Amino acid sequence: MKLSFILPVILIVLFAQPLLPQAAMPRMTSVEPANGKVGAEITVTGENLEKKNVSDVFLTDGTIDLKVVISEQTPTAVKFKIPAKATAGRWALMVLTPGKEPKLIEQPVKLTVDE
């Protein structure tokens, strides 16, 4: 195989990749209210939170991951109730992205579950 053929292929692979469409990265920025008891409705705001970017939301303490039931989801907000299995303490929020290679992404927002 000639080098003159390989070089253009390498260049296409290197430079075309940034041009491929990529899913927007979900980002949660605030939680209202910041604390609540089991069953309380929570609203998380941010960007790129619609279903095409976020398939599931979890509360995590680093050891236990609790899936929440989403009651409403828009590009800028997600609403859910604190699940019955949540124990008192500080929990981080984590999202699961959809697609062929789903990713769990811990968000920079926290929720305190009261007793």
Legacy VTK file of the C-alpha trace (Angstrom):
# vtk DataFile Version 3.0
C-alpha trace
ASCII
DATASET POLYDATA
POINTS 115 float
0.000 0.000 0.000
1.365 3.385 -0.892
2.063 6.045 1.666
0.248 8.576 -0.511
-3.001 6.665 0.158
-2.523 6.205 3.901
-1.756 9.842 4.708
-5.106 11.269 3.460
-7.016 8.553 5.340
-5.196 9.408 8.578
-5.882 13.110 8.076
-9.585 12.491 7.478
-9.878 10.379 10.633
-8.037 12.944 12.768
-9.784 16.063 11.531
-13.291 14.804 10.754
-13.979 13.450 14.250
-14.651 16.866 15.844
-17.195 17.531 13.085
-19.303 14.493 13.971
-22.462 15.309 15.942
-22.151 14.614 19.647
-24.817 14.454 22.317
-24.894 17.477 24.572
-23.468 16.859 28.027
-26.140 17.080 30.756
-25.311 19.442 33.616
-27.304 19.943 36.800
-26.701 23.279 38.533
-29.216 23.556 41.384
-31.652 21.569 43.532
-34.866 23.006 45.023
-35.500 22.443 47.821
-31.969 21.505 48.894
-33.313 19.129 51.522
-36.470 17.138 52.174
-37.994 13.985 53.602
-38.786 10.771 51.746
-41.607 11.486 49.290
-40.818 15.195 48.917
-40.869 16.527 45.359
-37.502 17.845 44.173
-36.754 20.014 41.134
-33.272 19.953 39.654
-32.380 22.638 37.143
-29.560 22.813 34.629
-29.012 22.299 30.928
-29.332 19.447 28.426
-31.545 17.471 30.820
-34.081 16.248 28.236
-34.706 12.528 27.608
-32.306 12.399 24.635
-29.438 13.292 27.030
-30.641 11.845 30.366
-32.358 8.469 30.496
-32.293 8.017 34.302
-31.431 9.949 37.459
-29.961 8.439 40.621
-29.221 9.536 44.158
-25.811 8.230 45.221
-23.792 8.291 48.413
-20.753 6.728 46.747
-21.782 3.210 47.804
-25.508 3.002 47.163
-27.204 4.222 43.965
-30.968 4.781 44.181
-32.882 5.259 40.942
-35.540 7.963 41.205
-38.835 8.029 39.334
-38.868 11.096 37.102
-42.276 12.799 37.086
-41.384 15.620 34.686
-38.406 16.217 32.393
-37.543 19.210 30.200
-34.286 20.493 28.676
-33.737 22.667 31.777
-35.386 20.767 34.652
-36.078 17.325 36.107
-38.694 16.678 38.805
-38.804 13.588 41.030
-39.770 12.467 44.531
-37.204 11.310 47.071
-37.466 7.487 46.974
-38.643 5.468 49.992
-35.287 3.660 50.251
-33.345 6.908 50.724
-31.828 7.156 54.179
-31.114 10.397 55.990
-27.921 12.076 54.836
-26.304 13.934 51.985
-26.730 12.445 48.496
-25.186 13.426 45.170
-27.198 13.336 41.964
-26.036 11.212 39.063
-27.379 10.873 35.523
-27.319 7.946 33.110
-26.910 8.945 29.485
-28.718 6.955 26.770
-27.215 5.396 23.665
-24.890 2.593 22.648
-22.366 3.533 25.336
-24.368 4.831 28.327
-22.391 6.674 30.988
-23.064 7.416 34.629
-22.088 11.024 35.335
-22.084 12.330 38.900
-23.331 15.905 39.013
-21.932 18.763 41.124
-25.185 19.159 43.105
-26.207 17.565 46.410
-29.485 16.812 48.149
-29.898 16.297 51.888
-32.516 13.729 52.911
-33.993 14.564 56.329
-35.210 12.022 58.890
LINES 1 116
115 0 1 2 3 4 5 6 7 8 9 10 11 12 13 14 15 16 17 18 19 20 21 22 23 24 25 26 27 28 29 30 31 32 33 34 35 36 37 38 39 40 41 42 43 44 45 46 47 48 49 50 51 52 53 54 55 56 57 58 59 60 61 62 63 64 65 66 67 68 69 70 71 72 73 74 75 76 77 78 79 80 81 82 83 84 85 86 87 88 89 90 91 92 93 94 95 96 97 98 99 100 101 102 103 104 105 106 107 108 109 110 111 112 113 114
